[in-house]
Amino acid sequence: MGPGRLRIDLGAAPGAGKTYALLAEPLPRHEIEYHGGVFPETDVAAPPETAVGVPVRVVG
């Protein structure tokens, strides 16, 4: 893994689009070494690829 990158946004005014610009740029995915294996970093914000069925009982 290489060195990190520091990004400084100078548009501090409300409505300057700081949050939109931050969320619009894709985040790099890293590989993590753990106990001799290499695994892809998990994207926790992505929707799950497989839906787990949970039985629900409607009462009322």
N, CA and C atoms as a LAMMPS dump frame, in Angstrom:
ITEM: TIMESTEP
0
ITEM: NUMBER OF ATOMS
180
ITEM: BOX BOUNDS ff ff ff
-5.0000000000000000e+02 5.0000000000000000e+02
-5.0000000000000000e+02 5.0000000000000000e+02
-5.0000000000000000e+02 5.0000000000000000e+02
ITEM: ATOMS id mol type element x y z
1 1 1 N 0.861 -1.169 0
2 1 2 C 0 0 0
3 1 3 C 0.906 1.229 0
4 2 1 N 0.607 2.18 -0.844
5 2 2 C 1.417 3.376 -0.957
6 2 3 C 1.024 4.432 0.056
7 3 1 N 1.661 5.583 -0.009
8 3 2 C 1.34 6.651 0.92
9 3 3 C -0.046 7.229 0.643
10 4 1 N -0.662 7.809 1.661
11 4 2 C -1.984 8.412 1.517
12 4 3 C -1.914 9.731 0.78
13 5 1 N -3.077 10.271 0.469
14 5 2 C -3.148 11.536 -0.244
15 5 3 C -3.96 12.513 0.572
16 6 1 N -3.437 13.691 0.815
17 6 2 C -4.144 14.724 1.549
18 6 3 C -4.802 15.659 0.549
19 7 1 N -6.102 15.852 0.722
20 7 2 C -6.834 16.74 -0.176
21 7 3 C -7.438 17.853 0.654
22 8 1 N -7.184 19.087 0.278
23 8 2 C -7.708 20.247 0.986
24 8 3 C -8.637 20.995 0.046
25 9 1 N -9.923 21.111 0.433
26 9 2 C -10.89 21.872 -0.346
27 9 3 C -10.982 23.274 0.234
28 10 1 N -10.832 24.276 -0.626
29 10 2 C -10.809 25.652 -0.151
30 10 3 C -12.164 26.342 -0.25
31 11 1 N -13.172 25.699 -0.82
32 11 2 C -14.493 26.317 -0.948
33 11 3 C -15.301 26.103 0.321
34 12 1 N -15.081 26.89 1.342
35 12 2 C -15.73 26.686 2.639
36 12 3 C -17.126 27.282 2.712
37 13 1 N -17.558 28.012 1.687
38 13 2 C -18.871 28.662 1.72
39 13 3 C -19.989 27.634 1.578
40 14 1 N -21.137 27.875 2.235
41 14 2 C -22.276 26.959 2.083
42 14 3 C -22.738 26.93 0.629
43 15 1 N -23.045 25.744 0.147
44 15 2 C -23.529 25.611 -1.228
45 15 3 C -22.438 25.58 -2.269
46 16 1 N -21.181 25.435 -1.846
47 16 2 C -20.068 25.427 -2.806
48 16 3 C -19.896 24.062 -3.473
49 17 1 N -20.629 23.03 -2.998
50 17 2 C -20.559 21.716 -3.622
51 17 3 C -19.475 20.818 -3.052
52 18 1 N -19.049 21.066 -1.82
53 18 2 C -17.981 20.264 -1.215
54 18 3 C -18.421 18.817 -1.02
55 19 1 N -19.596 18.608 -0.432
56 19 2 C -20.066 17.255 -0.168
57 19 3 C -20.311 16.508 -1.468
58 20 1 N -20.907 17.155 -2.447
59 20 2 C -21.171 16.521 -3.734
60 20 3 C -19.859 16.1 -4.397
61 21 1 N -18.868 16.971 -4.369
62 21 2 C -17.579 16.652 -4.987
63 21 3 C -16.908 15.485 -4.265
64 22 1 N -17.023 15.439 -2.946
65 22 2 C -16.418 14.359 -2.176
66 22 3 C -17.096 13.028 -2.471
67 23 1 N -18.437 13.024 -2.54
68 23 2 C -19.17 11.788 -2.783
69 23 3 C -19.113 11.338 -4.241
70 24 1 N -18.87 12.262 -5.158
71 24 2 C -18.864 11.93 -6.584
72 24 3 C -17.584 11.226 -7.007
73 25 1 N -16.482 11.453 -6.293
74 25 2 C -15.237 10.821 -6.717
75 25 3 C -15.172 9.399 -6.169
76 26 1 N -14.814 8.441 -7.015
77 26 2 C -14.792 7.045 -6.571
78 26 3 C -13.663 6.794 -5.578
79 27 1 N -13.918 5.923 -4.62
80 27 2 C -12.896 5.565 -3.646
81 27 3 C -12.088 4.393 -4.176
82 28 1 N -10.768 4.45 -4.021
83 28 2 C -9.962 3.326 -4.493
84 28 3 C -10.182 2.094 -3.614
85 29 1 N -10.213 0.929 -4.218
86 29 2 C -10.359 -0.33 -3.486
87 29 3 C -8.971 -0.921 -3.271
88 30 1 N -8.685 -1.359 -2.082
89 30 2 C -7.386 -1.92 -1.744
90 30 3 C -7.51 -3.414 -1.5
91 31 1 N -6.375 -4.09 -1.55
92 31 2 C -6.324 -5.485 -1.156
93 31 3 C -5.67 -5.551 0.212
94 32 1 N -6.207 -6.403 1.072
95 32 2 C -5.74 -6.495 2.449
96 32 3 C -5.1 -7.856 2.654
97 33 1 N -3.896 -7.851 3.207
98 33 2 C -3.21 -9.098 3.527
99 33 3 C -3.571 -9.485 4.95
100 34 1 N -4.029 -10.735 5.134
101 34 2 C -4.443 -11.198 6.453
102 34 3 C -4.136 -12.674 6.592
103 35 1 N -3.29 -13.026 7.521
104 35 2 C -2.907 -14.406 7.809
105 35 3 C -2.491 -15.167 6.549
106 36 1 N -1.659 -14.538 5.749
107 36 2 C -1.131 -15.195 4.565
108 36 3 C -2.025 -15.153 3.342
109 37 1 N -3.232 -14.611 3.46
110 37 2 C -4.141 -14.495 2.318
111 37 3 C -4.311 -13.041 1.911
112 38 1 N -4.706 -12.826 0.676
113 38 2 C -4.962 -11.475 0.177
114 38 3 C -6.438 -11.388 -0.171
115 39 1 N -7.125 -10.411 0.433
116 39 2 C -8.563 -10.27 0.274
117 39 3 C -8.899 -8.875 -0.234
118 40 1 N -9.955 -8.741 -1.075
119 40 2 C -10.368 -7.403 -1.517
120 40 3 C -11.045 -6.655 -0.375
121 41 1 N -10.876 -5.351 -0.368
122 41 2 C -11.507 -4.513 0.641
123 41 3 C -13.024 -4.545 0.443
124 42 1 N -13.771 -4.617 1.519
125 42 2 C -15.224 -4.691 1.45
126 42 3 C -15.819 -3.301 1.286
127 43 1 N -16.738 -3.171 0.339
128 43 2 C -17.445 -1.912 0.125
129 43 3 C -18.732 -1.971 0.946
130 44 1 N -18.708 -1.415 2.146
131 44 2 C -19.856 -1.519 3.044
132 44 3 C -21.029 -0.653 2.6
133 45 1 N -20.802 0.314 1.728
134 45 2 C -21.885 1.182 1.264
135 45 3 C -22.666 0.565 0.111
136 46 1 N -22.117 -0.474 -0.521
137 46 2 C -22.783 -1.097 -1.658
138 46 3 C -23.912 -2.003 -1.18
139 47 1 N -24.966 -2.128 -1.966
140 47 2 C -26.041 -3.054 -1.588
141 47 3 C -25.549 -4.492 -1.678
142 48 1 N -26.067 -5.371 -0.847
143 48 2 C -25.608 -6.765 -0.898
144 48 3 C -25.975 -7.414 -2.227
145 49 1 N -25.088 -8.276 -2.729
146 49 2 C -25.327 -8.93 -4.011
147 49 3 C -26.35 -10.054 -3.891
148 50 1 N -26.416 -10.667 -2.738
149 50 2 C -27.393 -11.728 -2.526
150 50 3 C -28.301 -11.327 -1.383
151 51 1 N -29.571 -11.477 -1.583
152 51 2 C -30.532 -11.122 -0.543
153 51 3 C -30.746 -12.321 0.369
154 52 1 N -30.715 -12.076 1.638
155 52 2 C -30.944 -13.127 2.62
156 52 3 C -32.415 -13.077 3.004
157 53 1 N -33.096 -14.197 2.836
158 53 2 C -34.519 -14.246 3.162
159 53 3 C -34.735 -14.332 4.663
160 54 1 N -35.529 -13.454 5.202
161 54 2 C -35.85 -13.458 6.615
162 54 3 C -37.357 -13.62 6.741
163 55 1 N -37.811 -14.685 7.4
164 55 2 C -39.263 -14.865 7.546
165 55 3 C -39.833 -13.775 8.446
166 56 1 N -40.947 -13.204 8.016
167 56 2 C -41.597 -12.136 8.757
168 56 3 C -43.04 -12.541 8.995
169 57 1 N -43.487 -12.386 10.208
170 57 2 C -44.873 -12.694 10.545
171 57 3 C -45.604 -11.397 10.845
172 58 1 N -46.646 -11.109 10.1
173 58 2 C -47.411 -9.877 10.291
174 58 3 C -48.451 -10.13 11.352
175 59 1 N -48.445 -9.306 12.381
176 59 2 C -49.414 -9.42 13.47
177 59 3 C -50.287 -8.195 13.454
178 60 1 N -51.574 -8.407 13.507
179 60 2 C -52.414 -7.228 13.577
180 60 3 C -53.686 -7.369 12.949
